[in-house]
Amino acid sequence: MNTQFEWLIEEEEESYKPHIEAALKPLRAVLRHACLVLLAILCIALLAAWAGARYRYWRAVTQATTEIQDMIDLETQVVASCDRRRFLALQDPAAPHWVDSQARRLDEHCLRYNAVPAQPYTTSLIGVPSRVQEVTLNGDLAWAQVMTDEGRERHVRFYHWTEQGWLQAPPDPQFWGETVVWQHERLLVQGTTRDRPYGKALAAHIWDAAQAVCGTLDCSADLELRVTFLPDATEQLPRISAQGLLLPSPWLTGIPANGSEIAPTSLDRLTYWSAYYASAAANGLEPGSLNPAQKAVLAEYARFYTDGNLDNAPILRRVVDRQGVDVLPEVLRSLSNARALSDLVAQWLSLPASTPDAYYAILLDIARDPATRACQETFDLLLRQENAEWMAWMERNKG
């Protein structure tokens, strides 16, 4: 009896299932339709939000591009007039180290017009007429890629949004990415992921120039060199140090815009500093501890190597006039024992400092050489000779 009753209950439940399914089917269809509608609304909302964000970003970039271009045009005018106060007003005061470095660059730029020597083969990006090509906004910072008016090179500049508008700021580290290291022959190169595509060609040129110098100076077969590209526009670069040759990032000095591997204005600069660095390393000189006499001779040799003209090497030209050009490798090798200009004069010009008249006469001759004013290291070296005896001799022989 119980078995029959349970069987009947199960039979009745089975008979209700089709009716339940039929009743739920429209409800499920409605729910499915509602979900699709909600999903479509959500997608449209997200798409509208994305499009709105892109439009707002585009408008912000467009406005920033116009305003930054105005700043560049204003900077070009201010630099042309060497107006220090107005120029510094265009710099971001939140970065005092940057403001100091920009003040130094303006001073060097303006002093060039007064025939005061400047560091050779450096790149000053101030006052260069340029057109904005692309702006990327990163919070309140802007990365502005600009093209020089000649259309040969691209540079990157950085601007910070302030109450005064866009002001030029120091480089943003996020632009360059991670630090990377690679090897080219026996040249160890350090840079960033942003630098590497262009740094490879620069490294190859540096190594070739160094090898050419070594062909003259008989470098050691296992001589190893190091170069570092720094994403820092506040340092005095290029220069050599205990870490090797330090160069500014190619994005700060110029990316070629015509498809070539190296920007035109970079070639002579790279050749000069490669020759300077290689000739120092080849002769066992510690790049970070060179004395003024060593710096002057190395700089003159690098100039001679770069342009093949001794007219721009006032000390070495006098040595070559007396002893011939073949003596130059020996002159460079002797730098390890040269503590002052008097040592070089005594050894290579046969004018010992113990005979003041002859010694001071050659100093005066070098000082009056027009080329000296174009050689910062040689100019600085002569300024260091301004002791009381030298000044007294100058006074007696000023006629």
Secondary structure, DSSP 8 states (H G I E B T S, - for coil): -HHHHHHHHHHHHHHHHHHHHHHHHHHHHHHHHHHHHHHHHHHHHHHHHHHHHHHHHHHHHHHHHHHHHHHHHHHHHHHHTT-HHHHHTTB-TT-HHHHHHHHHHHHHHHHHTTT----TT----TT--EEEEEEEEETTEEEEEEEETTSSEEEEEEEEEETTEEEE----GGGT-SEEEEEETTEEEEEETTTHHHHHHHHHHHHHHHHHHHHHHT--TT--EEEEEE--SSS--SEEETTEEEEE-HHHH-EESSS-SS-HHHHHHHHHHHHHHHHHHHTT--GGG--HHHHHHHHHHHHHHHH--GGG-HHHHHHHHHH-GGGHHHHHHGGGG--SHHHHHHHHSS--TTSHHHHHHHHHHHHH-GGGGG-HHHHHHHHTT--HHHHHHHHHT--
